[in-house]
Amino acid sequence: MLAINEKRLGSEMSGGQDGDAQEAQWLRWRSVADLYHAYFTGLILTVVTRRGATDAAEFVFRVFRRQQQERFLPGLEKLGLNHLPPAVAAAQYHYLSNWIGGVSVEYMFESNRKAWIRYPPPRWIWRGTAICGVPGEVSRAMLRGWHANNGVSLGNPKLGFVCTKQSVDGQDGLEGYYFEYDHALDIDQRLVFARHLEAPRFDPATAPALPVANWPKPRLEKAYRNYAMEYVRTAAPVMVQLFGPEDAGYLLHLTGKLIGMQYFDEIARGLSASRGAAKDFAVFMRALFEAQDDVADSNESGGAFEIRQQTWKLMADVTDYHPACARALEGLFEGLAAGCGRGIAVHRRLAAGGGPPFVWSIG
């Protein structure tokens, strides 16, 4: 496969007004990704601080196990990896899928039965200073949820994951290797730790790459956005099922408000929006809906604004969707409104069944 030269692809597709419009669209998508990325990291920290490390670990385990069961096998096929030996396929999947999402990741082949992955600092999931608030058991839960289950999904009970480093424990990254043993593994053998081992050096020239023909720049940019959004799509219903609608709704809303307040300026720049009054925030909301592929229309009456959100694609195909999941969106908009300007009120009217269309009043 051919490696992608992002700079070349970007320059080829950015000539003239059409190219400028594409670049602006990609910036909007990346702003959406930044918002949902921050929200997911914040959600884990909210559970750590409000419910404790044990509940947070269980939450993270369920989020990553659910994603693993929904995404791993289809992802192998989409990335063209399902013909590879199990250990190699699993490691290359993590390398390519995370690379698409903007995660720093490395891959090192050792044999058909042993292949390494490494996430060097800075860690994507524990953004910025957030890493200081993540207990080791929460990071281990991520590995239990996903990495330890790849062999099961592949129908190969001999495949396990050996973790050699964890960045939240003060080591220089998260790393480990997939290994195919000579015998079937018990549940507690699918993830083991070997802190005395060190991953080989990463050589980008020998790493797998996406074929340019199948992964042009526009597809990569949209996949980058969707990668971050997918975590929230998974996390919200998991939280409701784990903690119940009342407690989950509180945590989803609180996290949204905190993240919205912190990130308005950063997100607004990518959406060509700015601070101001209710009118400015209504413009911002419309731009955000459009950037996340949702349909919305608005009207103004007497200085008050109303936006009718007709779709919420993030949750459109979630079979166990509960109305409490929408508290995440409610919290985000309340926080973003506070970041936009003091005294901007945002209220959501519920539709029948608790799902979209939502009507947002801004004033």
N, C-alpha and C positions, 0 to 999 in steps of 0.2 A: 504494500500500500504506500501511497505517496504522502509525505508529510505536508501539512498545511502551512503555507506562508501567509499568516494573517495580514501582515503589513501589505503584501502584494495584492491579496484579494481585496483588502479595503480600498487601496488606491485604484484598482481596476473598476470598482463599483461606485466610486464617489466623484465621477466626472460630471460637471455641470449641475443644473438645478435638481435633476433626479437623484444624483449622488448625494447632494446636500440634504435632500429630503430623507433619503435612506439613513444617512448618518444621524439625523435628528431623531428618526424613529428608533434606531438602535440605542441612542442615549436614553430615550424614554423607557425602553424595555429594561435597560440596565438600572434605571432608577427604581422601577418596580421590583427588580431582583434585590436591590439593596434594602428596600423597605421590608420585604418578606424575609430576607436573610436575617436582618436585625430582629424582626419579630420572633422568629423561631429560636434564635439564641436567647433572646430575652425571656421567652416562655419557659425555657428550661431553668433559667436562673430564678424566675418567679416561683417555680415549684420548689427549687432548692431552698429558697429563703422563707417561703410561706408554709411548706409542708415537710421539708427535710430531705436529706440525701436519699433515704430509702425509697420514698415515694417518687422522687425525681429519677432514680435509677430504673424503677419499674415503668415509669412513663416513657423514658428514652428507649428501654428495651422493647416496649410494645410498638412505639413509632417505627423503629428500625426493622423489627420483625415484619410488621405489616408492609412496609415498603419493599422489603426483601421478597416477600411472597407475591407481591403484585408486579414488581418491576424486573427482578433478576433474570428469569428465563426469557421473557420478551425482549429484554435489553441485550442479552447474548445474541439473539437472532438479528436484532436491528443493527448491532455493531459487527455482525459477521464473525462471531467468535465461537459459535456452537460446535464447530468441528474440531476444536483444540482439545488437548488433554485436560482433564478437570482442573488440576491445580493452575495450569497456565491460563485456561479460560477464565477462571475466577479472578486471578490477579489482573489480567488484562482488562476485564470488565471494570474493575474498580479504578484502574488507571484511566481508561478512556472516558467513562461516564463522569468521573469527577473532574477530569480535565475540561470537558464540555461545560461544566458548571462553574469554571473559574477557580477550582481548588488546586492548590499546589500539591502535586503527587508524583511519585517516582515508581518505576517498575524495573525489576531486575530478574532476568531469567537465570535459573541455576540448572534445572533439568526438567524433563517432562513431568516429574513428580514433585518438583519444588520450585516455587516462584514467589518472589518477594514484592511487597508494596510498601511504600514509605510516604508519610505525609510530613514533610519538613515544616518548620516554623516559617511564617506565622500560620497557625491552624485556622482554616476557613470557618469552621463551625463555632469556635470559641473566639469570636471577633474581638480584637483589641484587648482591653483590660478584662473582658469577660472571663478569660481563661483563669484568672485568679480566684474566681468563685465557683469553679467546677470541681467537685470531689472526684477522686479516682474511681469510685464505684459507678459513677454516672458515665464516665468514659468507657469503662469496662462493659457496661450494659449495652452500649452501642455495638461493640464487637460480638457480644452474646446474641444480640438481636439479628444482626446481619451476617457477619463474616463466619460465624460458627454454624450457620444454617445452609451455606451454599452447597456443601456436599449432600445434604438431605434433599435439596431441590434438584440436584443433578442425578439423584438416584444412586449416589456413590457414598455408602456409609464409611468408606475408608478415608475420605477427605476431611481434614481439619485445618484449623488456623493456629499458628504459634505466634503469640505476641512477644516481641523482644523489647519494646520501648513504649512508654506512654508520656506524652508531653505534659499532661496535667500533673504528673508525678515529678516533674522537674527534669525529665530527659529531653534530648534534643529532637523531638518529633515523636510521632506515632508510627511504629513500623512492625513488621512481622512477615511471615511467609505461609503460603498455602502448601500443605504437604499431604501426599497420598501415602498412607501407611500400608503395611502388609495385612492388616486386620481391620475388621469393622470397629468403629469407635462407639463407646458408650456416650450418653449425653454429656457428661462432665469431662469427656476427653476431646470434645470437638473444639474447645477453646482452652489452650494452656499457655503458660507464661514461661519464657526463658530469657530472663533479663541479662544473662551473662553473654548473650550472643549479639552480634553486630551485623547489620545489613551490608551487603556489598555496595560499592560505589555505583552511583547512577550514571549511565552513559546514554544521553539523549539520542545518539545515533543508532542505538540498537533497540530503542523503545518502539512499541507499536504506534501506528498513526492512522488517522481517519482518511479514507479516500476522498480527495477533493471533489470529485464528480458527484458523490452522494451527500457530501456535507459542505455545500457552499456557504459563504459568509452569512446570508440572511437566515438560513436554517440554524447555523451555530448561534447567532444572536438570539433568536427566539428560544432555542433550547437553553441558553444561559439564563434567560428570564424564568422559564418554566422550571428549571432545576430548583431554584430557591422557593418558588411558589408551591412546589410539590410537597415540601416539608410541612408547610402550614395546612395544606389540604389533608395531609395524613394526621397531623398532630391534633387538630381541633376535635374531630370525632373520637379519637383515641382518648383524649382528656375527658370528654363527656362520659364515655363508657367506663373509664377507670374511676373517676371521682364523683360522678353524678352531675346532673344538669346545673344544680345550684352552685356548688363549689367550682365546677369547671367554668361556668359562665362568669363567675367573679374573677377567676384567674385569667381567662381569655380577655376579658374587658380591661382589667388592670394593666396587663402587659401591653395591650394595644395603646392605651392612653399614654403610658410612660414612653413607649417607643415613638409614638406619633409626635409627642412634644419634643423629644430629643432630635428627631430626624427631619422635621419639616423643611428646614433651610436646605439641607442636602438633597432631598427628593425634589423640592420645588425647582431647584436650578435645572435639573434634567428635564423637567416638564415645562420649562420656560414660564414659570409662575413666580410669584413673589409674595411677600407679606402684605397685609392690608386689612380690609374690612370684609364683611360678609360676601360682598360681590366678588372680591378677589378669591375668597375661598371656594365659592361656587365654581369659578373658572378652574381652579386647581382640581376640584373633585371630578369635574367633567374630563379633564385631561388625564387624570389617574384611571378613571373607568375605561377610557379609550385605550390607554397603554396596556391595560390588563385584559383587553378584548371583551369588555362588557358593554352592553347597549344601555344608554341612558339619555334622557331628554330633560330639559329644564324650563322653568318659567319664573317670571318675577312679578310680584304684586305688592305695591306699597313699600318697597324697600326690603321686602322679605323674598327669599329665594326657595324654590322647591325643585328637587331633582328626583325623578322617577327612575330608579335603577331596575331595568327590566330583566337583566340576567346577572347571575353570579357564577361565572363559569368555573371558578375555583372549586365549588362544591356541587357542580351540576350532576356529576355521575357518582357521588358518594352515596352508597346504598344505605348506610346507617346514619345519614345526616339527621341531626337534631337541631331544633331552633336555637338552642344555646350556643351552637357554633357561630351564629351571627353576632354574638357578643364580641367576638374578636374584631369584626369589621366596625362595630359600633364604637369600641374603645379606640381603635386606630383613628377614626374620623374625629372623635372628640379631642384626642391628643394633637392631631394635625391642625385642627381648628385653633387650639390654644397656641400652637407654634406660629400660626399665620397671623393672629392678632388677638389682643385681649378683648374678652367679652363676646366672642363669636359663639353662638349657641348652635348645636347640631342635635337634631332629634330624628329618630327613625320610627316610622309607623309600620307595624307588622302587617304582612299579608296573611291570607288564610293559609294555615298550615305552617306558618313561621318562616316560609321561604320567600324568594323574590316572586313578584316585584316588591322592592322596598321603596318607600317614599321618604326622602330626606328633606327636612325643613331646616333652613339655614337663616339665621337672623341675629 
